[in-house]
Amino acid sequence: MDFSQKFQYILDGKKVDTPLVGTVTTAGILDLMDISGASRPEADSDPKKMAKLASSLHTIAKFEVIRIPFDVTVIGEALGCQIDSGTKARTPSVITHPFADKPEELEIPTDLLRRGRIPVIMEAISLHRNNPGLQVPLVAGVEGPVDLASYLLGIRSFLKLTVKKPEIAKNIIEKCIDACITCANAYLFSGADAVVIADALSSPEMIGPDAFRLIVKPGLIRFNENIEGHSILHICGEVDSIIPDILESGFSAISIEENVKDLKYVVSSAHRNNTAIIGNISTSDTLYRKKPENVRKEAFQCLDANIDILAPGCGVAPETPLKNLLAMIKARDDYIKKMARVITLKYVV
């Protein structure tokens, strides 16, 4: 199987002989910008540069699964948030919250797909899909409903609603889910192999497990009932307490951080549900500041836990050295060789 076939096989809940290596979280690093000639912030708004920088994750970093865009503010911008476009080393960020004082006025416009940078993402996906020399699966990212709600209302305002007025918070989440569905289907139609919802504030450390079940989970279920392809969910932090709820939400795969308390529990629970697990090498510590031998050690731990796609646990910092991304590929290859030797010795003995 080629990379795309293997990726689809994994997301169908089936096992493969060799785990893929790649990313479903943001990974626009400075080394790749310098080598490819496609730098941010231009690569965040120019489809050709976006596609070129994304392709460098495969052609230069050797990843077998790649992702665009390189930030998680696209839908928020399209719905009226002002964005600081950032710099080469700093990702875009939200600087205004258009519905902070009037959450009841939030509506998803019918022309959403023509707003902001959404058309840029769609074109970049099409450019990737129509590049005959780049046969590697592409994942398109959308910000999740809680993150999107926090952009539109402000973090404090929205989190306060989840406690004091949960029905209003749930209504806002449902509208944000509408936007997620619209964009996800547009990205899939443009040629993405899967879509990933990245929702940092859905973490139990932020919104709490009870609020997740009451307010967020119904929307995630509806998201998966209404999209036309494979889906992945990424939530930051210790997600152990909400793993059963995530698995009931219908995603093809879950992307997890290194902060999960019990990786084997998460992996085994997911596999019983025919759900793939992606992750979970530390981005803020191992990939960002340590050496390739540390990457190798952590990668082996992930592979020992039977992870399906070896990947960064979260968004990769721009200053992350390229050698540490390349170390992920080498670690996977070395692990497979090691296991082959173990099996050979077992049968010889």
Residue, then its C-alpha position, 0 to 999 in steps of 0.5 A: m500500500d502507498f501512504s494514502q492507502k495505508f492512511q485510509y486503512i488506519l482510519d477505517g480501524k484496521k491494523v497495518d504492518t508499519p505505523l505511519v509517521g506524520t502530523v495532524t497538528t500544526a507544524g510550520i517550522l523555520d527550518l522548512m520555511d528556509i529550505s522550501g522558500a515558503s515562509r509565514p505569514e505569507a504561507d498562511s494566506d497564499p495558497k501556492k506558498m501554503a501548499k509548498l510549505a505543507s509539501s516540505l513536511h513530506t519532501i524534506a521532513k519525510f513525514e508520511v501524513i501532512r497537514i494544513p493550515f498552519d494555524v487554528t484561527v481561520i474560521g474565527e477570522a471568517l466569522g468576524c474576529q480580527i487576527d494578528s497575522g503573526t510573523k515567521a516565528r509567531t502564529p496568527s492569533v485572535i485579537t477581538h471577540p465580535f460577539a462578546d457583548k451579544p452572543e445571541e446575535l451569533e449566526i453562521p453566514t450562508d457565504l461562509l466558504r467565501r470569507g477570509r482565508i477559507p478559499v485559500i485553504m480549499e485552493a491549497i488542498s486542490l493544489h496538493r491533490n493535483n500534484p502528481g509527484l506528491q502522493v501523501p495523505l493531507v489532513a485539513g484542520v479546523e478549529g474546534p467548537v469550544d475554541l471557536a466559541s472562545y474566539l467569538l465571545g472571549i475565553r472568560s465570557f464563554l467559560k462563564l456561560t458553561v457554568k451559569k447558563p449552560e443552555i446558552a453555551k450549548n446553543i453557541i456550540e451548536k452554531c460553531i459546529d455548523a461552521c465546522i461541518t460546512c468547512a470540513n465538507a468543503y475541505l474534503f470535497s477539495g481533496a483532503d484525505a481527512v479533517v481534524i478538529a483541534d479543540a484545546l479548550s475542550s480539555p478536562e483541565m479547561i471546560g471540565p468533563d461534565a461540561f464536555r458531556l453536556i455541552v460539547k459532545p452532542g455537537l461532536i456527534r452531530f459533526n460526525e453524522n454530517i461530514e463526508g469523510h474521515s475525521i480526527l479529534h485533537i484535544c490537549g491535556e489529560v483526556d483520560s477522563i473523557i476518552p469514553d465520551i470521545l469514542e462515542s462521538g464517532f471520530s475515526a482517530i484521536s490525536i493525543e498529547e504526552n500528558v495523558k496519564d495512561l497511554k495504554y488505557v487510551v490506546s486499548s480503549a480506542h482499539r476496542n472501538n476501532t478508533a485509531i490513536i495518533g501521537n504523542i511525542s512531546t512538542s514543548d519538550t522533546l521535539y523542541r529542546k531535546k536531541p534526536e536520541n530523546v526523540r527516539k526513546e519517546a517514539f519507542q514508548c509510543l510504538d510499544a503502546n501500539i499507537d497507530i500513527l507516530a506524531p507530535g502530541c500537539g502543534v509543533a513550535p516554529e523553532t523546532p529543529l528539523k533533525n528532530l522531525l527526521a528522528m521520528i522517521k528513523a525511530r519508527d524504522d529502527y523500531i520495526k527492524k528491532m521487532a523483526r529481529v525479536i520475532t526472528l529470534k523467537y522462531v529460531v529458538 
